[in-house]
């Protein structure tokens, strides 16, 4: 009987015509690992270390034997020929594995083969799968990075081949998928921009460039590469539209952000304005979420291979490491260090130079054809090793491995950055309480009405807990939630606080998901932050993953429904809200659900229903600014001008410093959907006519 194993996306195991369901998790992990080895045998020692690293050798081998028995039982006798295990090794043979076909087809130069390979990639390698084993999770991370790099490369080549063949619509679809998989990859963005242009859709090409520039600015604080800018300028000129101003800097000034150091930009962001000082006497809370800045020295990776020919590779590794950290390291001020041996010359010299932490590393030969890279992060003041990582790979696999190394180093540095922010919050709060008490107080604050004061209080409690344990998943997730709440209610603070909260929230939830990949609530909050930041496709994916982990998570249904409205699919919102309300009965949440539903009904033109829902939202939370904002528009649309004017006056009193254009930009900037924009514009016409802080 045929055994089919699909690992590109959620793990799917099929025996004959039957899909296998309840297979124990470790058995699924074992099968997936063996299926990914292209039929090659794997030693029992390797498998035991991979899946049971925290057991003794004999106990781990015993666990492996039991796991093989469970796997055979789940697969059935007819699949015995596929699972081959002897005294020393185990392997999968004669099975249909999607990864094998994917890798074979991805090496082809033919359009049809590349299209087939792209279709095999259903999603992230072993999506939403994790077990309690660090070696397995590290292997899984490498495979995810590697297969993502392969599919991005083949989609780029496929788009070029489709363009060359004149199949521009197909090229656009390939480009869109490439950008969806990696929105920060400029070669993918250029592929889509070029596909639009060659299809004669220059307006969409320039809009895609604008989206690319905004994404890079928001996520990395950088401008598009010169090559991307040149492409956009060429498209603009070819359309006779040179007078159209392209978003972002000109080609002559490719990266203005580079002229100001990270510390300069962060200092400017933290500096209080006169307006801030004038408002200090009001009830606006002080938000503790502003990130500090830490200085990191990066030493050249040392070549210990004994092979001078490897020196160029080691130097390139160092250069790319610094570049990647600069692009992805919010709050990190990077400085070069001439030699990692100077890091051991004494903490005082390093501290005098202004470094907080030092990144060092070395490359050596571990086996024929294999490189071993050791990386470390050291406290500059104490010379204490804070983190170390080891990675073995073939030189030709450097690119995906380097991405993984950089992400891990960046993540560990951001743990240190978050800890610095937490300690600062602890010093300001002068609280001397334990983690449990902090978490309890934060949870209590968030159970009441959604107000800026209670949210800021919870945020301080979570930061205080993280000052004591920077890897506490509950505190990281809770902190990210408070940040998302501020980002979604920017009138609670000044723009600096909202921008800082967005940065801090993304870092906190990313660290939480690194520590607990299967945490459905953390994945939900990541989706909420994506949605608030206008990354709607990423948000949609995160909500789907959260529901895959816990389908009974009411909030995931609710926020997925709201996100659908922003994507121009408002008809999906109310059914999602009904599911959320059945699963989550708290009044605090119901205020949000009624707003989401009322907002969607308003977009769809069902104004009377929208008014009823928005009023229910305000009954549960009278301070809900967004509900009041759109209620005034709805009342005006049906001619209830007196009620609309009264609602507008109440809103102006509540938020006197915000202008209509600010609100309009907030809701327009979150979505590029033409359907959504056509729906939202008439609402803001009514709001402007009501004179809300014009």
C-alpha positions as CSV (number, residue, x, y, z in Angstrom):
1,X,0.0,0.0,0.0
2,X,1.3,3.5,-0.9
3,X,2.5,5.7,1.9
4,X,2.3,9.5,1.2
5,X,3.9,12.1,3.5
6,X,3.5,15.8,3.0
7,X,5.7,18.1,5.1
8,X,5.4,21.4,3.1
9,X,2.7,22.9,5.2
10,X,0.8,21.1,8.0
11,X,2.0,17.4,8.2
12,X,-0.3,15.1,6.2
13,X,0.2,11.3,6.4
14,X,-1.8,9.1,4.0
15,X,-1.8,5.4,3.7
16,X,-3.6,4.3,0.5
17,X,-6.7,6.4,0.2
18,X,-7.0,7.0,3.9
19,X,-5.6,10.0,5.7
20,X,-4.2,9.1,9.1
21,X,-5.4,11.3,12.0
22,X,-4.4,10.5,15.5
23,X,-0.7,9.7,15.4
24,X,1.2,10.5,18.6
25,X,3.2,13.7,18.3
26,X,6.7,12.2,18.8
27,X,5.8,9.6,16.2
28,X,4.7,12.2,13.8
29,X,8.0,14.1,14.4
30,X,10.0,10.9,13.8
31,X,8.2,10.2,10.6
32,X,8.5,13.7,9.3
33,X,12.3,13.7,10.1
34,X,12.9,10.4,8.4
35,X,10.8,11.5,5.4
36,X,13.0,14.6,5.0
37,X,16.2,12.5,4.6
38,X,15.6,11.5,0.9
39,X,15.6,7.8,1.8
40,X,19.0,8.0,3.7
41,X,19.3,6.0,6.9
42,X,19.6,7.8,10.2
43,X,21.4,6.3,13.2
44,X,19.3,5.5,16.3
45,X,21.7,7.6,18.4
46,X,20.9,10.6,16.2
47,X,17.2,10.1,16.5
48,X,17.3,9.5,20.2
49,X,19.3,12.7,20.7
50,X,17.0,14.6,18.4
51,X,13.7,13.7,20.0
52,X,14.6,12.9,23.6
53,X,17.5,15.2,24.4
54,X,16.7,15.5,28.1
55,X,16.8,11.7,28.8
56,X,19.7,9.5,29.5
57,X,21.1,7.5,26.5
58,X,19.4,4.2,27.4
59,X,16.1,5.8,28.3
60,X,16.2,7.7,25.1
61,X,16.8,4.6,23.0
62,X,14.0,2.9,24.9
63,X,11.7,5.8,24.0
64,X,12.7,5.5,20.4
65,X,11.8,1.8,20.3
66,X,8.4,2.5,21.8
67,X,7.9,5.4,19.3
68,X,8.7,3.1,16.4
69,X,6.1,0.6,17.7
70,X,3.5,3.3,18.0
71,X,4.3,4.5,14.5
72,X,4.0,1.0,13.0
73,X,0.6,0.6,14.8
74,X,-0.7,3.9,13.4
75,X,0.5,3.2,9.9
76,X,-0.8,-0.4,9.8
77,X,0.9,-3.6,8.6
78,X,0.5,-2.8,5.0
79,X,3.0,0.1,5.3
80,X,5.7,-2.0,7.1
81,X,7.9,-2.1,3.9
82,X,8.1,1.7,4.0
83,X,9.5,2.0,7.6
84,X,12.8,0.1,7.7
85,X,14.5,-0.2,11.1
86,X,17.4,-2.4,12.1
87,X,19.7,-2.5,15.1
88,X,21.7,0.6,14.1
89,X,19.6,2.8,11.8
90,X,16.1,3.8,10.6
91,X,14.8,5.1,7.3
92,X,11.8,5.6,5.1
93,X,11.8,4.0,1.7
94,X,9.5,3.9,-1.4
95,X,7.2,6.5,0.1
96,X,5.8,9.5,-1.8
97,X,7.2,12.6,-0.1
98,X,6.3,16.1,-1.3
99,X,9.7,17.5,-0.3
100,X,11.6,15.1,-2.7
101,X,9.5,16.2,-5.7
102,X,9.6,19.9,-4.6
103,X,13.4,19.9,-4.5
104,X,13.8,18.0,-7.7
105,X,11.3,20.3,-9.6
106,X,12.7,23.5,-8.1
107,X,16.1,22.8,-9.8
108,X,14.4,22.7,-13.3
109,X,14.6,25.5,-15.8
110,X,11.2,24.7,-17.2
111,X,8.2,26.9,-16.4
112,X,5.8,23.9,-15.9
113,X,8.2,22.2,-13.4
114,X,8.6,25.4,-11.4
115,X,4.8,25.9,-11.3
116,X,4.4,22.3,-10.0
117,X,7.0,22.9,-7.4
118,X,5.3,26.1,-6.3
119,X,2.0,24.3,-6.0
120,X,3.6,21.6,-3.7
121,X,4.6,24.4,-1.2
122,X,1.3,24.5,0.7
123,X,2.9,26.5,3.5
124,X,5.7,26.6,6.1
125,X,7.6,23.4,6.6
126,X,5.7,21.4,9.2
127,X,3.5,24.4,9.8
128,X,2.1,24.8,13.4
129,X,4.2,21.8,14.5
130,X,6.4,21.8,17.6
131,X,7.6,19.4,20.3
132,X,9.5,19.9,23.5
133,X,13.0,19.3,22.1
134,X,15.5,22.0,21.4
135,X,17.5,20.0,18.8
136,X,14.4,19.1,16.9
137,X,13.2,22.7,17.0
138,X,16.6,23.9,15.7
139,X,16.5,21.3,12.9
140,X,12.9,22.4,12.1
141,X,13.9,26.1,12.0
142,X,16.7,25.3,9.5
143,X,14.3,23.4,7.3
144,X,11.8,26.1,7.4
145,X,14.4,28.7,6.4
146,X,15.8,26.5,3.7
147,X,12.5,25.6,2.1
148,X,11.3,29.2,2.2
149,X,14.5,30.3,0.5
150,X,14.0,27.6,-2.2
151,X,10.3,28.5,-2.9
152,X,11.2,32.2,-3.0
153,X,14.0,31.6,-5.5
154,X,11.8,29.4,-7.7
155,X,8.9,31.9,-7.7
156,X,11.3,34.6,-8.7
157,X,12.6,32.5,-11.6
158,X,9.1,31.4,-12.5
159,X,7.9,35.0,-12.6
160,X,10.7,35.9,-15.0
161,X,10.0,33.0,-17.3
162,X,6.3,33.8,-17.3
163,X,7.0,37.4,-18.2
164,X,9.4,36.3,-21.0
165,X,6.7,34.1,-22.4
166,X,4.2,36.9,-22.3
167,X,2.0,35.3,-19.6
168,X,1.9,38.5,-17.5
169,X,-1.1,37.5,-15.4
170,X,0.6,34.4,-14.3
171,X,3.8,36.3,-13.6
172,X,1.8,38.7,-11.4
173,X,0.3,35.8,-9.5
174,X,3.8,34.4,-8.9
175,X,5.1,37.8,-7.8
176,X,2.2,38.3,-5.4
177,X,2.8,35.0,-3.8
178,X,6.5,35.7,-3.5
179,X,5.8,39.1,-1.8
180,X,3.3,37.4,0.5
181,X,5.9,34.9,1.6
182,X,8.6,37.5,2.2
183,X,7.4,41.1,2.1
184,X,10.9,42.4,3.1
185,X,12.6,40.8,0.2
186,X,13.3,43.5,-2.4
187,X,14.1,41.0,-5.2
188,X,10.6,39.7,-4.7
189,X,9.1,43.1,-4.6
190,X,11.0,44.0,-7.8
191,X,9.7,40.9,-9.5
192,X,6.1,41.9,-8.8
193,X,6.6,45.5,-9.8
194,X,8.3,44.4,-13.0
195,X,5.4,42.0,-13.7
196,X,2.8,44.7,-13.3
197,X,4.8,47.0,-15.6
198,X,5.3,44.5,-18.3
199,X,1.5,43.7,-18.2
200,X,0.9,47.4,-18.9
201,X,-0.4,48.0,-15.4
202,X,1.9,50.8,-14.5
203,X,-0.4,52.4,-11.9
204,X,-0.4,49.1,-9.9
205,X,3.4,48.8,-10.4
206,X,3.9,52.2,-8.8
207,X,1.4,51.4,-6.0
208,X,3.4,48.2,-5.3
209,X,6.5,50.3,-5.1
210,X,4.8,52.6,-2.6
211,X,3.7,49.6,-0.6
212,X,7.2,48.2,-0.6
213,X,8.7,51.6,0.5
214,X,6.2,51.9,3.3
215,X,6.8,48.3,4.5
216,X,10.6,48.7,4.6
217,X,10.2,52.1,6.4
218,X,7.8,50.7,8.9
219,X,9.5,47.4,9.6
220,X,13.2,48.2,9.1
221,X,13.5,52.0,9.1
222,X,15.2,51.9,5.7
223,X,14.5,53.1,2.2
224,X,14.3,50.7,-0.8
225,X,17.5,49.7,-2.5
226,X,18.8,51.9,-5.3
227,X,17.9,49.1,-7.8
228,X,14.3,49.2,-6.6
229,X,14.1,53.0,-6.8
230,X,15.6,53.0,-10.3
231,X,13.0,50.4,-11.5
232,X,10.2,52.6,-10.1
233,X,11.6,55.8,-11.7
234,X,12.0,54.0,-15.0
235,X,8.3,52.8,-14.9
236,X,7.2,56.3,-14.0
237,X,9.1,57.9,-16.8
238,X,7.9,55.3,-19.3
239,X,4.4,56.3,-18.5
240,X,5.0,59.9,-19.1
241,X,4.4,60.5,-15.4
242,X,7.8,61.9,-14.3
243,X,5.9,64.6,-12.5
244,X,4.3,62.0,-10.2
245,X,6.2,62.1,-7.0
246,X,7.2,58.6,-5.9
247,X,7.0,57.7,-2.3
248,X,10.2,57.5,-0.3
249,X,13.5,59.1,-1.1
250,X,15.0,59.8,-4.5
251,X,17.7,57.7,-6.0
252,X,20.3,60.3,-5.2
253,X,19.4,59.9,-1.5
254,X,18.8,56.2,-1.2
255,X,19.0,55.8,2.6
256,X,18.5,59.0,4.5
257,X,17.9,57.0,7.6
258,X,21.6,56.0,7.5
259,X,22.7,59.6,8.1
260,X,21.3,59.5,11.6
261,X,22.5,56.9,14.0
262,X,20.1,54.6,15.7
263,X,20.8,56.3,19.1
264,X,20.2,59.7,17.5
265,X,16.8,58.6,16.1
266,X,15.8,56.9,19.4
267,X,16.9,59.9,21.4
268,X,14.8,62.1,19.2
269,X,11.9,59.7,19.6
270,X,12.2,59.8,23.4
271,X,12.7,63.5,23.8
272,X,9.5,65.1,25.2
273,X,8.0,68.0,23.2
274,X,6.5,71.1,24.7
275,X,3.1,69.8,23.9
276,X,3.9,66.7,25.9
277,X,4.9,68.9,28.9
278,X,1.8,71.0,28.6
279,X,-0.3,67.8,28.8
280,X,1.4,66.4,31.8
281,X,-1.3,67.8,34.1
282,X,-4.0,65.9,32.2
283,X,-5.2,62.3,32.8
284,X,-3.2,61.0,29.8
285,X,-1.0,58.2,31.3
286,X,2.7,58.0,30.9
287,X,3.4,55.0,28.7
288,X,6.4,52.9,29.9
289,X,6.8,51.2,26.5
290,X,9.5,53.4,24.9
291,X,12.4,51.1,24.0
292,X,15.9,52.1,25.1
293,X,19.0,51.7,22.9
294,X,21.8,49.3,23.4
295,X,25.2,49.5,21.8
296,X,26.5,46.2,20.3
297,X,30.1,45.6,19.1
298,X,30.4,43.0,16.3
299,X,33.9,41.4,15.9
300,X,35.0,39.8,12.6
301,X,34.3,36.0,12.5
302,X,37.6,34.3,12.9
303,X,38.8,31.7,10.3
304,X,40.0,28.7,12.3
305,X,39.7,26.2,9.4
306,X,43.4,26.4,8.5
307,X,42.4,26.9,4.9
308,X,43.2,30.4,3.6
309,X,40.8,29.9,0.7
310,X,37.9,30.0,3.3
311,X,38.9,33.5,4.4
312,X,36.7,35.2,1.8
313,X,33.7,33.2,2.9
314,X,34.3,34.1,6.6
315,X,34.7,37.8,5.7
316,X,31.5,37.7,3.6
317,X,29.7,36.0,6.5
318,X,30.7,38.9,8.9
319,X,29.7,41.5,6.4
320,X,26.3,39.9,5.8
321,X,25.8,39.4,9.6
322,X,26.3,43.1,10.3
323,X,24.0,44.1,7.3
324,X,21.2,41.8,8.5
325,X,21.4,43.0,12.1
326,X,21.3,46.6,10.9
327,X,18.2,45.9,8.8
328,X,16.3,43.8,11.4
329,X,17.7,45.1,14.7
330,X,15.4,47.8,16.1
331,X,17.0,49.5,19.0
332,X,20.4,48.2,18.3
333,X,23.3,50.6,17.7
334,X,26.0,48.5,16.0
335,X,29.7,49.3,16.1
336,X,32.7,47.4,14.6
337,X,35.3,45.7,16.8
338,X,38.6,45.0,15.1
339,X,39.2,41.6,16.6
340,X,37.2,39.4,19.0
341,X,40.3,38.9,21.1
342,X,40.1,42.5,22.2
343,X,36.9,41.6,23.9
344,X,38.9,39.7,26.5
345,X,41.3,42.5,27.2
346,X,39.2,43.6,30.2
347,X,35.7,44.8,30.7
348,X,36.8,48.4,31.5
349,X,38.3,49.1,28.1
350,X,35.2,47.8,26.4
351,X,32.8,49.8,28.6
352,X,34.9,52.9,28.0
353,X,34.3,52.5,24.3
354,X,30.6,52.6,24.9
355,X,29.7,48.9,24.2
356,X,27.0,47.1,26.1
357,X,27.4,43.7,24.4
358,X,29.8,42.0,22.1
359,X,29.0,39.5,19.3
360,X,32.0,37.2,18.4
361,X,32.4,34.0,16.4
362,X,34.6,31.6,14.7
363,X,34.5,29.1,11.8
364,X,36.3,25.8,11.7
365,X,36.1,22.5,9.9
366,X,34.2,19.8,11.8
367,X,34.2,17.0,9.2
368,X,35.1,16.7,5.6
369,X,33.0,19.1,3.6
370,X,31.4,20.6,6.8
371,X,31.9,24.0,8.4
372,X,31.1,24.6,12.1
373,X,30.3,28.2,13.1
374,X,30.3,29.1,16.8
375,X,28.7,32.4,17.8
376,X,28.6,34.1,21.2
377,X,27.1,37.2,22.9
378,X,29.2,38.6,25.8
379,X,28.4,41.2,28.4
380,X,30.9,43.9,27.8
381,X,31.1,45.0,31.4
382,X,31.5,41.6,33.0
383,X,32.9,39.4,30.1
384,X,30.1,37.0,31.0
385,X,28.9,34.7,28.2
386,X,25.2,35.4,27.8
387,X,24.4,33.2,24.8
388,X,26.3,30.7,22.5
389,X,25.2,28.9,19.4
390,X,26.8,26.2,17.2
391,X,25.8,25.5,13.6
392,X,27.2,22.9,11.2
393,X,26.5,23.0,7.5
394,X,27.9,22.6,4.0
395,X,29.5,25.7,2.6
396,X,27.0,25.8,-0.2
397,X,24.2,26.0,2.3
398,X,25.6,29.1,3.9
399,X,22.7,31.5,2.8
400,X,19.8,29.9,4.7
401,X,22.0,29.0,7.7
402,X,23.2,32.5,7.9
403,X,19.6,33.8,7.9
404,X,18.9,31.5,10.8
405,X,22.0,32.5,12.7
406,X,21.3,36.2,12.2
407,X,17.7,35.8,13.4
408,X,18.8,33.9,16.5
409,X,21.4,36.5,17.4
410,X,18.9,39.3,16.7
411,X,16.4,37.6,18.9
412,X,18.8,37.2,21.8
413,X,19.9,40.8,21.5
414,X,16.3,41.9,21.6
415,X,15.8,39.8,24.7
416,X,18.5,41.9,26.3
417,X,16.9,45.0,24.9
418,X,13.6,44.1,26.4
419,X,15.3,43.3,29.7
420,X,16.8,46.8,29.6
421,X,13.4,48.4,29.1
422,X,12.0,46.2,31.8
423,X,14.6,47.2,34.3
424,X,14.0,50.9,33.5
425,X,10.3,50.4,34.1
426,X,11.0,48.6,37.4
427,X,13.3,51.5,38.5
428,X,10.6,54.1,37.7
429,X,7.8,52.1,39.3
430,X,9.8,51.4,42.5
431,X,7.9,48.2,42.9
432,X,9.4,45.4,45.0
433,X,7.0,42.6,44.1
434,X,7.4,39.1,42.7
435,X,6.6,37.8,39.2
436,X,3.3,36.1,40.3
437,X,2.0,39.3,42.0
438,X,3.0,41.4,38.9
439,X,1.1,39.0,36.5
440,X,-1.9,38.8,38.8
441,X,-2.1,42.6,39.0
442,X,-1.7,43.0,35.3
443,X,-4.4,40.4,34.6
444,X,-6.8,42.2,37.0
445,X,-6.2,45.5,35.2
446,X,-7.0,44.0,31.8
447,X,-10.2,42.4,33.0
448,X,-12.0,45.7,33.5
449,X,-13.0,48.3,31.0
450,X,-10.5,49.1,28.2
451,X,-9.0,52.4,29.4
452,X,-5.6,54.0,28.8
453,X,-4.9,54.1,32.6
454,X,-5.6,50.4,33.2
455,X,-3.7,49.4,30.0
456,X,-0.6,51.5,31.1
457,X,-0.8,50.0,34.6
458,X,-0.9,46.5,33.1
459,X,2.0,47.3,30.8
460,X,4.1,48.5,33.8
461,X,3.3,45.3,35.7
462,X,4.4,43.1,32.7
463,X,7.6,45.0,32.3
464,X,8.3,44.7,36.0
465,X,7.8,40.9,35.7
466,X,10.1,40.7,32.7
467,X,12.8,42.6,34.6
468,X,13.0,39.5,36.8
469,X,12.4,36.8,34.1
470,X,12.9,38.1,30.5
471,X,11.7,34.8,29.1
472,X,8.4,34.6,30.9
473,X,5.9,33.8,28.1
474,X,2.9,35.0,30.0
475,X,4.5,38.4,30.6
476,X,5.8,38.7,27.1
477,X,2.4,37.9,25.6
478,X,0.6,40.2,28.0
479,X,3.1,43.0,27.3
480,X,2.5,42.5,23.5
481,X,-1.3,42.7,24.1
482,X,-1.0,46.1,25.9
483,X,1.2,47.4,23.1
484,X,-1.4,46.3,20.5
485,X,-4.2,48.0,22.5
486,X,-2.2,51.3,22.4
487,X,-1.5,51.0,18.7
488,X,-5.2,50.4,18.0
489,X,-6.1,53.4,20.1
490,X,-3.4,56.0,19.1
491,X,-5.4,58.9,20.6
492,X,-4.5,57.5,24.0
493,X,-0.9,58.9,23.7
494,X,1.3,60.8,21.3
495,X,2.5,59.2,18.0
496,X,5.9,58.4,19.7
497,X,4.2,56.2,22.2
498,X,2.2,54.3,19.6
499,X,5.2,53.8,17.3
500,X,7.3,52.6,20.3
501,X,4.5,50.3,21.4
502,X,4.4,48.8,17.9
503,X,8.1,48.0,18.0
504,X,8.0,46.6,21.5
505,X,4.9,44.5,20.9
506,X,6.4,42.9,17.8
507,X,9.6,42.0,19.6
508,X,7.8,40.7,22.7
509,X,5.4,38.4,20.9
510,X,8.2,37.2,18.5
511,X,10.3,36.2,21.6
512,X,7.2,34.5,23.2
513,X,6.6,32.5,20.0
514,X,10.3,31.5,19.9
515,X,9.9,30.1,23.4
516,X,6.5,28.6,22.9
517,X,5.8,28.1,19.2
518,X,2.4,26.5,19.8
519,X,1.0,29.3,22.0
520,X,-2.3,30.2,20.3
521,X,-2.8,33.4,22.2
522,X,0.7,34.7,21.3
523,X,0.0,33.9,17.6
524,X,-3.3,35.7,17.9
525,X,-1.6,38.8,19.4
526,X,1.0,38.7,16.6
527,X,-1.9,38.8,14.1
528,X,-3.5,41.7,15.9
529,X,-0.2,43.7,15.7
530,X,0.1,42.8,12.1
531,X,-3.4,44.0,11.4
532,X,-2.9,47.2,13.4
533,X,0.2,47.9,11.3
534,X,-1.5,47.4,8.0
535,X,0.1,44.0,7.3
536,X,-3.3,42.4,6.6
537,X,-2.2,39.3,4.7
538,X,0.3,38.4,7.4
539,X,-2.4,39.0,10.0
540,X,-4.8,36.8,8.1
541,X,-2.3,34.0,8.1
542,X,-1.5,34.5,11.8
543,X,-5.2,34.3,12.8
544,X,-5.6,31.1,10.7
545,X,-2.6,29.6,12.5
546,X,-4.0,30.6,15.9
547,X,-7.3,28.9,15.1
548,X,-5.4,25.9,13.9
549,X,-3.8,25.7,17.4
550,X,-7.1,26.4,19.2
551,X,-10.3,26.6,17.2
552,X,-12.2,27.6,20.3
553,X,-10.2,30.8,20.7
554,X,-13.0,33.4,20.4
555,X,-10.8,36.4,20.0
556,X,-9.1,34.9,17.0
557,X,-12.5,34.5,15.2
558,X,-13.4,38.1,16.1
559,X,-10.1,39.8,15.0
560,X,-10.0,37.6,11.8
561,X,-13.5,39.0,11.0
562,X,-12.4,42.6,11.5
563,X,-9.3,41.9,9.4
564,X,-11.5,40.6,6.6
565,X,-13.4,43.9,6.5
566,X,-10.1,45.8,6.1
567,X,-9.3,43.5,3.2
568,X,-12.5,44.4,1.5
569,X,-14.5,41.3,2.6
570,X,-16.8,42.9,5.2
571,X,-19.5,40.3,4.4
572,X,-17.3,37.8,6.3
573,X,-17.2,39.9,9.5
574,X,-20.6,39.3,11.1
575,X,-20.4,35.5,10.9
576,X,-17.0,35.6,12.5
577,X,-18.2,37.9,15.2
578,X,-21.1,35.6,16.0
579,X,-18.6,32.7,16.5
580,X,-16.5,35.0,18.7
581,X,-19.5,36.0,20.9
582,X,-20.5,32.3,21.3
583,X,-17.1,31.4,22.5
584,X,-16.2,34.6,24.5
585,X,-18.9,35.9,26.8
586,X,-17.0,38.8,28.6
587,X,-18.6,42.2,28.3
588,X,-15.2,43.7,27.8
589,X,-14.7,41.7,24.6
590,X,-18.3,42.1,23.5
591,X,-17.7,45.9,23.3
592,X,-15.0,45.1,20.7
593,X,-17.1,42.6,18.9
594,X,-20.1,44.9,18.6
595,X,-17.8,47.6,17.2
596,X,-16.2,45.3,14.6
597,X,-19.7,44.1,13.5
598,X,-21.1,47.6,13.4
599,X,-18.1,48.9,11.4
600,X,-18.5,46.1,8.8
601,X,-22.2,46.6,8.5
602,X,-21.6,50.3,7.9
603,X,-19.1,49.5,5.2
604,X,-21.8,47.3,3.6
605,X,-24.3,50.1,3.6
606,X,-26.6,48.5,6.3
607,X,-26.6,51.7,8.3
608,X,-29.6,51.0,10.7
609,X,-28.0,47.7,11.8
610,X,-24.6,49.4,12.2
611,X,-26.1,52.1,14.5
612,X,-27.7,49.4,16.7
613,X,-24.4,47.5,17.0
614,X,-22.2,50.6,17.6
615,X,-24.6,51.8,20.3
616,X,-24.3,48.4,22.0
617,X,-20.5,48.7,21.9
618,X,-20.7,52.1,23.6
619,X,-23.1,50.8,26.2
620,X,-20.4,48.4,27.3
621,X,-17.5,50.8,27.0
622,X,-18.5,54.5,26.8
623,X,-14.9,55.5,26.2
624,X,-14.6,53.5,23.0
625,X,-13.4,56.3,20.6
626,X,-13.6,54.3,17.4
627,X,-17.2,53.2,18.0
628,X,-18.2,56.9,18.7
629,X,-16.4,58.1,15.6
630,X,-18.2,55.8,13.2
631,X,-21.5,56.2,15.0
632,X,-21.6,59.9,14.2
633,X,-21.0,59.0,10.5
634,X,-23.8,56.4,10.6
635,X,-26.3,58.8,12.2
636,X,-25.5,61.5,9.6
637,X,-25.9,59.1,6.8
638,X,-29.6,58.5,7.7
639,X,-30.3,62.1,8.3
640,X,-30.2,62.1,12.1
641,X,-28.1,65.3,12.1
642,X,-28.9,66.4,15.7
643,X,-27.9,63.1,17.1
644,X,-24.8,63.0,14.9
645,X,-23.8,66.5,16.0
646,X,-24.3,65.6,19.7
647,X,-22.1,62.4,19.2
648,X,-19.4,64.5,17.4
649,X,-19.4,67.0,20.3
650,X,-18.9,64.2,22.8
651,X,-16.1,62.8,20.7
652,X,-14.4,66.2,20.4
653,X,-14.6,66.6,24.2
654,X,-13.0,63.2,24.7
655,X,-10.2,63.6,22.2
656,X,-9.6,67.3,21.6
657,X,-6.2,67.0,20.1
658,X,-6.9,64.7,17.1
659,X,-7.9,65.9,13.7
660,X,-10.2,64.3,11.1
661,X,-7.3,63.9,8.7
662,X,-5.4,61.9,11.4
663,X,-8.3,59.5,11.9
664,X,-8.8,59.2,8.1
665,X,-5.2,58.4,7.5
666,X,-5.2,55.9,10.3
667,X,-8.0,53.9,8.7
668,X,-6.9,54.3,5.1
669,X,-3.2,53.4,5.8
670,X,-4.2,50.0,7.1
671,X,-5.5,48.7,3.8
672,X,-4.7,48.9,0.1
673,X,-8.0,47.2,-0.9
674,X,-9.9,49.3,-3.5
675,X,-13.2,47.9,-2.2
676,X,-12.5,48.9,1.3
677,X,-11.4,52.4,0.3
678,X,-14.5,53.0,-1.7
679,X,-16.5,51.9,1.3
680,X,-14.7,54.0,3.9
681,X,-14.4,57.4,2.0
682,X,-18.1,58.3,2.3
683,X,-17.9,57.8,6.0
684,X,-15.1,60.3,6.4
685,X,-16.9,62.8,4.3
686,X,-19.7,62.8,6.9
687,X,-17.2,63.0,9.7
688,X,-15.4,65.9,8.1
689,X,-18.7,67.7,7.6
690,X,-19.4,67.3,11.3
691,X,-16.3,69.3,12.0
692,X,-14.5,66.8,14.2
693,X,-11.2,68.7,15.0
694,X,-10.8,70.0,11.5
